[in-house]
Amino acid sequence: MYTDEQFDYDVAVVGGGPAGLTSALYTTRLGMDTIVVNRGGGRAAMMTDTHNVIGVTEDVSGNEFLQTAREQVEDYGGTYQRGFVESVDPLDDADGFTVDTGEDALAVKRVVLATGFSDGRPDPPLPRTGKGLHWCLHCDAFMFVGEPVFVMGTGEAAAHVAMIMLNYTDDVDVLTRGEEPEWSEETGTMLDSHPVEIVETELSGKRTDENGWLEAYEFEDGSVREYKGGFPMLGSDYHAELADGLGVERNDDGTVAVDDHGETSVPGVYAVGDLTPGHNQIPVAMGEGADAGIAIHKDLRKFPRSVADIEGKGAVEDAEVPAISPELFATALQHEGHAAGPRSFDEDEPEAAADDD
């Protein structure tokens, strides 16, 4: 272990979306024994296509994207486990945490919370996600250039997304589905000055083409309106139970408060991705995951030993290096990306290499 025998892992990442897997990729490649515990599902897994991720083509589904990411983490020596983390608690006698999966109580040095949120889902009738029902304007606005679009909701977000969509199409409706608008008077004034129609009548049905794409909505007043797709804007349900159990500070909007490198108000606990403030985008989540992974590496790495530690522990001895665990050492030597090419591993090699120095 990069740490000591008291710990099962250096880092536990809770959640297996783009942010969590990127954190795990960085911590593993930077020599820290890492486990990802993922209950499955998540917003990225729902994607029928992947948009706005440079180097990843449109035909890659969310599940394919995540499967490749999991394989990368495991290929570098990280551990991936399907499961549900019931609690995370600080250790009483050490700098670290207990991660309880129901089956195991893992002692770890650092924790990354990547549990995300769930979008508020409207009542049926609805088309399939990715075929008329879309959750991310920044990802999918490009798809609807010049096409009729709906925005579903009664709050500030629905009104503003509808006006933003006018940058891409001249045919935008807000569907309140019989509910009273809740946006502010100022926002109402803005809407009145934009060519957005407010449709108050509740839906009664939908029409789709042979491939399942939305073609139109039917309304209770007997009218039919054509749409190629749209965006429900009904809020977010943050999966912050573990954060709350740790006493982590949250922002007014429900997100977990973090510093520039993803660390929360509880030292040693990091949060990344949709659980934190900012744009809910895969590239953004990946960047946050990378930042957190690097920050944890800087926090946990044994070398360079500081002057204060040198005065207390003495100079670094040959036998103390390398600090990477034998398991990750072996994986690195056998990996196709190793500088010397993949090669077999002798269990005594780290010590022998240190002696040769």
GUMI-989355 format. One record per residue (C-alpha): x negated, y negated, z. Coordinates in steps of 0.1 Angstrom, whole numbers. Layout:
! residues N
+-------+-------+-------+
|    px |    py |    pz |
+-------+-------+-------+
|     X |     Y |     Z |
...
+-------+-------+-------+
END
This chain:
! residues 357
+-------+-------+-------+
|    px |    py |    pz |
+-------+-------+-------+
|     0 |     0 |     0 |
|   -10 |   -36 |    -6 |
|     2 |   -41 |    29 |
|    -4 |   -14 |    55 |
|    11 |    20 |    65 |
|    39 |     3 |    86 |
|    57 |    -6 |    53 |
|    73 |    15 |    26 |
|    70 |   -12 |     0 |
|    56 |   -46 |    -3 |
|    86 |   -60 |   -21 |
|   123 |   -50 |   -23 |
|   144 |   -66 |   -51 |
|   181 |   -63 |   -45 |
|   198 |   -65 |   -79 |
|   189 |   -52 |  -113 |
|   198 |   -81 |  -137 |
|   173 |  -101 |  -157 |
|   161 |  -122 |  -127 |
|   156 |   -93 |  -104 |
|   139 |   -71 |  -130 |
|   116 |   -99 |  -140 |
|   106 |  -104 |  -103 |
|    99 |   -67 |  -100 |
|    79 |   -67 |  -133 |
|    56 |   -95 |  -120 |
|    52 |   -82 |   -84 |
|    44 |   -47 |   -98 |
|    19 |   -59 |  -124 |
|     3 |   -81 |   -98 |
|    -4 |   -51 |   -76 |
|    24 |   -50 |   -51 |
|    44 |   -18 |   -45 |
|    79 |   -28 |   -55 |
|   114 |   -12 |   -53 |
|   145 |   -24 |   -71 |
|   178 |   -13 |   -56 |
|   206 |   -20 |   -80 |
|   243 |   -11 |   -76 |
|   249 |   -14 |  -114 |
|   272 |   -36 |  -134 |
|   266 |   -74 |  -135 |
|   272 |  -101 |  -160 |
|   243 |   -92 |  -183 |
|   255 |   -56 |  -185 |
|   288 |   -69 |  -200 |
|   271 |   -85 |  -230 |
|   280 |   -70 |  -264 |
|   252 |   -91 |  -280 |
|   222 |  -109 |  -266 |
|   219 |  -146 |  -274 |
|   193 |  -172 |  -267 |
|   165 |  -148 |  -256 |
|   135 |  -154 |  -279 |
|   121 |  -122 |  -293 |
|   154 |  -103 |  -287 |
|   177 |   -99 |  -316 |
|   215 |  -104 |  -317 |
|   222 |   -67 |  -321 |
|   208 |   -58 |  -287 |
|   235 |   -52 |  -261 |
|   232 |   -62 |  -225 |
|   229 |   -26 |  -214 |
|   202 |   -20 |  -240 |
|   183 |   -51 |  -228 |
|   185 |   -40 |  -192 |
|   175 |    -4 |  -199 |
|   144 |   -16 |  -217 |
|   136 |   -39 |  -187 |
|   140 |   -11 |  -162 |
|   118 |    12 |  -182 |
|    91 |   -15 |  -183 |
|    92 |   -19 |  -145 |
|    89 |    18 |  -140 |
|    62 |    22 |  -166 |
|    40 |    -2 |  -146 |
|    46 |    18 |  -114 |
|    77 |     1 |   -99 |
|   105 |    21 |   -83 |
|   140 |    18 |   -96 |
|   169 |    31 |   -75 |
|   206 |    30 |   -81 |
|   223 |    22 |   -48 |
|   240 |    -4 |   -26 |
|   221 |   -24 |     0 |
|   242 |   -26 |    31 |
|   221 |   -50 |    50 |
|   187 |   -68 |    53 |
|   173 |   -76 |    87 |
|   141 |   -91 |   100 |
|   117 |   -66 |   117 |
|   113 |   -73 |   154 |
|    77 |   -64 |   156 |
|    62 |   -75 |   123 |
|    64 |   -99 |    94 |
|    89 |   -81 |    72 |
|   124 |   -68 |    68 |
|   144 |   -36 |    70 |
|   164 |   -29 |    39 |
|   193 |    -5 |    46 |
|   206 |    13 |    16 |
|   229 |    36 |    36 |
|   206 |    65 |    28 |
|   173 |    49 |    37 |
|   160 |    22 |    60 |
|   131 |     7 |    41 |
|   105 |   -14 |    58 |
|    93 |   -41 |    33 |
|    72 |   -73 |    35 |
|    93 |   -95 |    12 |
|   128 |   -94 |    -2 |
|   142 |  -109 |   -34 |
|   179 |  -113 |   -36 |
|   192 |  -111 |   -72 |
|   228 |  -102 |   -65 |
|   244 |  -129 |   -88 |
|   281 |  -137 |   -90 |
|   313 |  -126 |  -106 |
|   332 |  -149 |  -129 |
|   368 |  -156 |  -119 |
|   388 |  -134 |  -143 |
|   421 |  -146 |  -157 |
|   452 |  -124 |  -157 |
|   460 |  -105 |  -189 |
|   467 |  -107 |  -218 |
|   430 |  -109 |  -227 |
|   408 |   -99 |  -255 |
|   376 |   -79 |  -248 |
|   346 |   -96 |  -234 |
|   324 |  -106 |  -264 |
|   352 |  -103 |  -289 |
|   372 |  -134 |  -280 |
|   366 |  -137 |  -243 |
|   333 |  -154 |  -235 |
|   317 |  -166 |  -203 |
|   288 |  -189 |  -214 |
|   292 |  -220 |  -235 |
|   255 |  -224 |  -239 |
|   251 |  -189 |  -252 |
|   282 |  -187 |  -274 |
|   292 |  -222 |  -286 |
|   272 |  -215 |  -318 |
|   296 |  -186 |  -326 |
|   326 |  -209 |  -328 |
|   314 |  -237 |  -351 |
|   344 |  -248 |  -371 |
|   367 |  -223 |  -355 |
|   398 |  -227 |  -332 |
|   388 |  -223 |  -296 |
|   406 |  -221 |  -262 |
|   394 |  -230 |  -227 |
|   413 |  -215 |  -199 |
|   417 |  -232 |  -165 |
|   430 |  -262 |  -146 |
|   399 |  -276 |  -130 |
|   371 |  -300 |  -138 |
|   350 |  -273 |  -155 |
|   378 |  -264 |  -179 |
|   384 |  -300 |  -189 |
|   347 |  -308 |  -195 |
|   339 |  -275 |  -214 |
|   368 |  -283 |  -237 |
|   354 |  -317 |  -244 |
|   319 |  -303 |  -249 |
|   333 |  -278 |  -274 |
|   343 |  -308 |  -296 |
|   306 |  -310 |  -305 |
|   311 |  -277 |  -325 |
|   347 |  -277 |  -336 |
|   376 |  -300 |  -341 |
|   402 |  -275 |  -328 |
|   401 |  -271 |  -290 |
|   430 |  -263 |  -266 |
|   431 |  -262 |  -228 |
|   454 |  -234 |  -217 |
|   467 |  -241 |  -182 |
|   491 |  -211 |  -183 |
|   519 |  -228 |  -165 |
|   497 |  -242 |  -137 |
|   493 |  -278 |  -127 |
|   460 |  -294 |  -138 |
|   437 |  -301 |  -109 |
|   411 |  -322 |  -126 |
|   405 |  -358 |  -114 |
|   423 |  -389 |  -127 |
|   390 |  -400 |  -144 |
|   387 |  -367 |  -162 |
|   423 |  -369 |  -172 |
|   416 |  -403 |  -188 |
|   386 |  -388 |  -206 |
|   408 |  -359 |  -219 |
|   434 |  -384 |  -232 |
|   407 |  -400 |  -253 |
|   394 |  -368 |  -269 |
|   413 |  -347 |  -295 |
|   419 |  -318 |  -270 |
|   454 |  -304 |  -267 |
|   467 |  -293 |  -233 |
|   489 |  -262 |  -237 |
|   510 |  -257 |  -205 |
|   531 |  -226 |  -215 |
|   521 |  -192 |  -201 |
|   507 |  -165 |  -224 |
|   529 |  -136 |  -234 |
|   507 |  -116 |  -257 |
|   476 |  -115 |  -279 |
|   468 |  -105 |  -315 |
|   435 |   -89 |  -325 |
|   420 |   -77 |  -357 |
|   410 |   -41 |  -365 |
|   377 |   -46 |  -348 |
|   392 |   -59 |  -316 |
|   384 |   -96 |  -321 |
|   409 |  -121 |  -310 |
|   430 |  -136 |  -337 |
|   458 |  -154 |  -318 |
|   477 |  -158 |  -286 |
|   514 |  -156 |  -282 |
|   532 |  -179 |  -257 |
|   564 |  -175 |  -237 |
|   581 |  -203 |  -257 |
|   577 |  -182 |  -288 |
|   549 |  -201 |  -303 |
|   517 |  -185 |  -317 |
|   483 |  -202 |  -318 |
|   453 |  -190 |  -337 |
|   420 |  -187 |  -318 |
|   387 |  -170 |  -326 |
|   377 |  -170 |  -290 |
|   373 |  -191 |  -258 |
|   361 |  -196 |  -223 |
|   378 |  -189 |  -190 |
|   367 |  -215 |  -165 |
|   380 |  -201 |  -132 |
|   351 |  -204 |  -109 |
|   325 |  -180 |   -95 |
|   324 |  -155 |   -67 |
|   288 |  -154 |   -53 |
|   276 |  -121 |   -40 |
|   259 |  -137 |   -10 |
|   268 |  -113 |    18 |
|   232 |  -103 |    23 |
|   221 |  -139 |    23 |
|   248 |  -148 |    48 |
|   238 |  -119 |    70 |
|   202 |  -133 |    71 |
|   214 |  -168 |    79 |
|   202 |  -182 |    46 |
|   212 |  -217 |    38 |
|   238 |  -222 |    11 |
|   247 |  -252 |   -10 |
|   281 |  -268 |   -11 |
|   289 |  -250 |   -44 |
|   282 |  -216 |   -28 |
|   248 |  -210 |   -44 |
|   218 |  -201 |   -22 |
|   194 |  -229 |   -15 |
|   159 |  -223 |   -27 |
|   126 |  -242 |   -31 |
|   108 |  -246 |   -64 |
|    95 |  -210 |   -62 |
|   127 |  -193 |   -51 |
|   120 |  -190 |   -14 |
|   151 |  -195 |     8 |
|   154 |  -211 |    42 |
|   144 |  -178 |    57 |
|   106 |  -173 |    52 |
|    99 |  -142 |    32 |
|   133 |  -140 |    16 |
|   136 |  -152 |   -21 |
|   167 |  -156 |   -43 |
|   167 |  -158 |   -81 |
|   191 |  -158 |  -110 |
|   229 |  -166 |  -109 |
|   228 |  -166 |   -71 |
|   209 |  -199 |   -72 |
|   216 |  -234 |   -86 |
|   210 |  -241 |  -123 |
|   220 |  -228 |  -157 |
|   233 |  -193 |  -157 |
|   212 |  -181 |  -186 |
|   190 |  -151 |  -191 |
|   158 |  -170 |  -200 |
|   164 |  -193 |  -169 |
|   169 |  -162 |  -147 |
|   138 |  -146 |  -161 |
|   118 |  -178 |  -154 |
|   130 |  -179 |  -119 |
|   122 |  -142 |  -114 |
|    86 |  -148 |  -127 |
|    82 |  -178 |  -104 |
|    93 |  -158 |   -74 |
|    71 |  -129 |   -83 |
|    40 |  -151 |   -86 |
|    48 |  -169 |   -53 |
|    51 |  -136 |   -35 |
|    18 |  -124 |   -50 |
|     1 |  -156 |   -37 |
|    17 |  -151 |    -3 |
|     8 |  -114 |     1 |
|   -25 |  -109 |   -17 |
|   -54 |  -101 |     6 |
|   -81 |  -119 |   -13 |
|   -96 |  -144 |   -14 |
|   -99 |  -142 |    24 |
|   -97 |  -176 |    40 |
|  -124 |  -192 |    60 |
|  -103 |  -188 |    92 |
|   -98 |  -151 |    84 |
|  -135 |  -146 |    76 |
|  -143 |  -161 |   110 |
|  -119 |  -136 |   126 |
|  -123 |  -105 |   105 |
|  -157 |  -110 |    89 |
|  -167 |  -109 |    53 |
|  -149 |   -87 |    29 |
|  -166 |   -52 |    29 |
|  -170 |   -31 |    -3 |
|  -147 |    -4 |    12 |
|  -119 |   -29 |    14 |
|  -116 |   -35 |   -23 |
|   -97 |   -31 |   -45 |
|   -66 |   -39 |   -24 |
|   -41 |   -24 |   -49 |
|   -25 |     9 |   -36 |
|   -38 |    42 |   -49 |
|    -5 |    48 |   -67 |
|    -6 |    16 |   -86 |
|   -43 |    20 |   -93 |
|   -36 |    54 |  -109 |
|    -7 |    40 |  -129 |
|   -28 |    11 |  -142 |
|   -57 |    34 |  -153 |
|   -33 |    56 |  -172 |
|   -13 |    28 |  -188 |
|   -16 |    22 |  -225 |
|   -21 |   -15 |  -218 |
|   -52 |    -9 |  -197 |
|   -83 |   -27 |  -210 |
|  -103 |     5 |  -212 |
|   -74 |    24 |  -227 |
|   -54 |    50 |  -208 |
|   -75 |    76 |  -190 |
|   -72 |   103 |  -164 |
|   -74 |    94 |  -127 |
|   -95 |   108 |   -99 |
|   -78 |   103 |   -65 |
|  -112 |    92 |   -51 |
|  -119 |    67 |   -79 |
|  -110 |    35 |   -61 |
|  -134 |    43 |   -33 |
|  -161 |    55 |   -57 |
|  -157 |    24 |   -78 |
|  -161 |     2 |   -47 |
|  -192 |    21 |   -36 |
|  -208 |    16 |   -70 |
|  -204 |   -21 |   -66 |
+-------+-------+-------+
END
